[in-house]
Amino acid sequence: MTDKTSRPVAAVRRPYLIVNPRSGGGKASRFRIAEKARALGAQVFLVDPSRPQDLAAVARRAVEDGADLLGVAGGDGTQALVAGVAAKSGVSFVVIPAGTRNHFAMDLGLDRADPSAALEALTDGVELRVDLGFAGERVFVNNVSFGAYAALVQDPAYREDKIGTAVRILPEFLARHQGPHLVVRAGLLTVEGPDAVLVSNNPYQVDDPAGLDRRARLDSGLLGVLAARAETPAETAARLRSGQTHGLTHLATSDEVVVHADVPVVPAGLDGEAVTLPTPVRCRISPRTLRVRVPRHRPGAQPAWRPPGWAAVRRAASAVGRAAPGRHAK
């Protein structure tokens, strides 16, 4: 997002920051996020990874106690939980990119190499109004995935290396995934039996249907939808390598997107977190619901670099197409 969409804001009085010290391999600890936030007047809640904690409830209590800003130093899954509370309460939200991939922070233009730089939003910030996605009652800031994509998220290797895992095994997951029969309905469109479904909070760039790269906007009021079918890894690899759209349904819509299944609950990936959701799953977008406070000066407001995305998937697909046997191979 660009600074053209931002507006000045008044100083915060009682900021409250939730910090996961182990997220992103301990990124919050290395950059001393908690100490720096306290020095700026924020109250800090340290997540204890050794025991389950309802972070949405923690955030709600903070607002009830007078917090006028909520922030999270952690991954996108935690960002979504607290963002939902901030939006419902009408308070500002600060993203500290202390997770592994920090896709939401990337699309906000934040400095992912130095998460502590996001704390400048507390003293010299501007406000963006961005959309939130909902899968049922669950909030997502990036995307919710089903079928082979959801199975990919649940692979243990995915959490440590999202892009590497995706480019290595996505074609085979698409071809070999055995799961519930899915039907996707978006407005007048029906997609029967896709192997993988990705519903995103604003569409990804057209050359990035895997959801590994950027979204040009976070305030379009549109859901992005990708539904993919494939029969063999070689077929998938050939399609990805050439950029063909055969087997892909790719659209942007403001309509509700409903994912039906022949089972009462389905595995899903919600902002990279493995969850299960009752069916049918109704996905919608809430336009410009979240007030995000960001530093006035941030490196990604005008994108300066492009992380490996769909092109990397195509390169990996080339090797898969040569080496992987198909579902019907003898």
N, C-alpha and C positions, 0 to 999 in steps of 0.2 A: 504493500500500500504506500501511497505517496503522501507527502506532507500537505498536499492540496486538500486532503480530506480531514485534516486535524483542526482543532480549535483550542484556544488558550483556556486554562482552568485555574481556579483558585487553589491556594495551598491546602494540603490536607492537614487535619488536626490530630486524628487518631488512627494512623495506619496500622494494620495488623497483617503480619506475614507468616505464612505456614512454610516451613523449611524441612525438606527431606534430606538429611545429611548424606544418605547413601545413594541417592538418585544420580544417574549418569556416572556411576563409578566413583562417587564421592565428590562430585564437582562443587557442590555447595560448600563443603568443608574446605576444599583446596582454595576457593576464592573468598573464604571467610564471609559468606553472605550474612549469616546471623549477626556476627559482630558489627559489620558495616551497617546493617539495617537498624540495629539498636542505637548506633551512634547517630543515626538520622531521626531518632525519636519513635521508631516503630516498635510495637510489641511483637515478640517472636514466639511462635509455637514450634518446637522441634518434634518432628515425627519420630516415633520409636518403631523402627521396622520389625522389632522382635514380637510385637503384639498388635492384633487388629485394632484399628482406630477408625471411627466414622468422621472423616475429615469434613464432610458437608455439615455435620452437626457442630463440629468445632467452629466452622466459619459462621454458622447461624448464631451461635452463642456470642461470638465476637461482635457481630452486628447488634445484637440485643444489648450488649454492654457498651455500645456507643462507637464502634469502629466505623469510620467513614470511608475506608479503603481496605480492600482485601487483596493480598498478593500471595503468589505461590512460587517457591523455588523448587521445582521438581519436573517430572515428566508430563506429557500431554494428557494422560489419563487423570492425573491429579488436578491439572489446570482446569479440565472440563468440570470436575466435581465442584470446585470452588467457584468457577465462573458462573455456574448455574445459580448458586446462592447469591453472588454479587448482582446478577441481572435481576433476580426476583426481588432483591432488597433495594435495588436502585443505587447501590454504592459503586464507586470506581473499582477497577480491577487492574492489578499490575502483574505482568508475566516476567518471571526471572528464569531464563533458559538454562536450568540446571539438570535437565534430563539427558537422554541419550541422543535423540535426533532433533527434538525441539522444532517440529514443523510449524507449529502455531507461531512461535517466536520468529521463525524465518520469514513467514508471510507478513508479520508485523514490522519487519525490517530491523529487528533487534540484533545486537552483536552476540552471536552464539559462541564466539571464541572467548569472550570475557563476560560471563553472566552478571558479574557485579556492576557492569556498566548500566544495566537496566534500572538499578536503584536511583539513577539520576532522575527518573520520572517523579520521585518523591519531592525533589527540590526544583527541578527545571523541566516540567512536563507539559505535554499537550494531550488532548483527549481525542481518541478515535471512537466512532460508533460502529460496531461490527455485528454481524449476524451470528446466531447460534443455531446449531442443528439439534434435533430431538429424534431419538429412536424410542418410540413409546414415551415414557417419562424420563428417559436417560438423556442427558446432554452430551453432545460431542462438539469439539471445536474443529476437528479435522474431518474424520470420516467414521462410518460404521460399515463393516464388511461381513459378508456371508459366503457360505460355500467354501470353495478352495481358498479364497483370501482369508476367511476366518480360520481355516485349518493351518494356513501359513503362520498367522499370528500366534497360534497355540504351539508351534514348533519351538522347543527350548532354545534353539540357536537364534531365533528371530530377535529376542530381546537384546542379545549381545551385539548383533550385526544385522540390522534390518535390511539395508540395501544389499549387502552381500548374500544374505540368505534368500532374499527375493529373486535376485538375478540367477542364483544357482539352481533353485528348485521350483520357481513359479511355473515354468512350462510343464513340468511333470505333475505338479499339483493340479493344474488345470485339467490335464488329461486323465489322471488316475484317481482323482478325488471321488470317493464314494460317500455320499451324504444324503440328506433329505432332498426330496424333489421340491424345487423352488419355482415360484411363479412371481414375477414382478409386474406391478401395475402402476403406471404413472400417467394420470390423465386418461387419454384415449388409447395409450400404448400398453400392450401386454407382451411380456417376454416370457415364454414358456420354457422351463427346464434349463436355465443357465447354470453353468458350473461354478461361476464366481460372480459376485455382485458387490459393488462398492458404491455407497451413497455418501456424498461429500458435502460439507458446509461450504458452498460455493464451488464451482467447477474447477478442476485442475486444467493446466494448459493442455491444448488439444493433442500435443505429442506425448502426453504423460498420463495415460489411462491407468497406470499402476498406482498412482497416488504417491509417488516417491519424490516429486519435484514441487514446483510452486503453484500457487493460485494467484492469478493477477489481481483479484479483489477479494475482500472479505465482507463486502457490504452490497452485493448485487441483489440479495433477496432470492437467490436461486440455489436449488440443490443441484449438484452434479450427480449423474447416474452413469455407471458403467456396468453392463452385464455381458459376460463373456462365455462362449461355448467353444469346446475343442474336443477332438476325438483322440488325438495322439500327441505326444511331445513333439514329434517332428513337424506335424501340422502347425502346432502352436508356435514353434521356433521359426518356421518359414514365414508365418504371418507377422510375428514381432520383428523379424529381421528386415522385412520389406516395408513395414509400416502399413500393410493392408488393413482394411477395416472389416474384412469378412469375418463373421463370427463375433463381432463386437457391436453392441448397442451402446452408443455414447451420446448423452444429451444433457441439456441444462433445463430445469423446469422449476416453476414456483409452485407446482401442484404437489399435493401429498404423494409420497411414494410408498406403496404398500408391498411388503415382502411376505408372501404366503408360503406355507410349507405343509407337508403331509405329516408333520409331527407337532406336538403341542408346544415344544420349546426348541430353539435352534442355537447352536454355537455361533457366536459373533465376535468380531474384533471391534472394540469401541475405543477409538483413539489409541490403538495398539495394545489394549488390554483385553485379555480373553474373558468373555462373559457369556452367559446364556440369556436369551430373551424369549418371552412368550409370544406365540404367533397368533394372528398375523402381526408383523411388526410395522407400525405406521410411522414413517419418517416424515418430518416436516421441518421447515426453516422459520425462524423467528427473526424478521429483519431488524437490524440495527438495535438489537436488544441490549448488548453488552457495552458498557462504557469502559474502554481500555485506556489507561494512562501510560504513555510511553515517553522516553526522553525526547526533548525537542530536537536533538541531533542524534540520528541513528544511521548506521552505515548502510542498512538495507532499504532505506526509504526509496532510493533509486538503486535497484539491484546492481551490485558491483561484481558479483560472481554467481556462478550457476553450479549447484551441487550435482553429482552424478544422478541422472534420472532415467527417463525412458530409453535414451540412447544406450545406456549401460545395459539395460535389459535386453535390447536387441543384440548387443555384442555377445552377451552371455548366451542368448538364444541360438546364435550361430553355432556355438560349440555343442549345445544340447541337441540341435538338429542333426549334427553329424554323429553323435555318440549314443543318444537315448533310444532304446527300443520302444515301439508303439504298443498300445493296448492290445492290438490284434497281431503283434509279431509272433512268429512261430518259433 
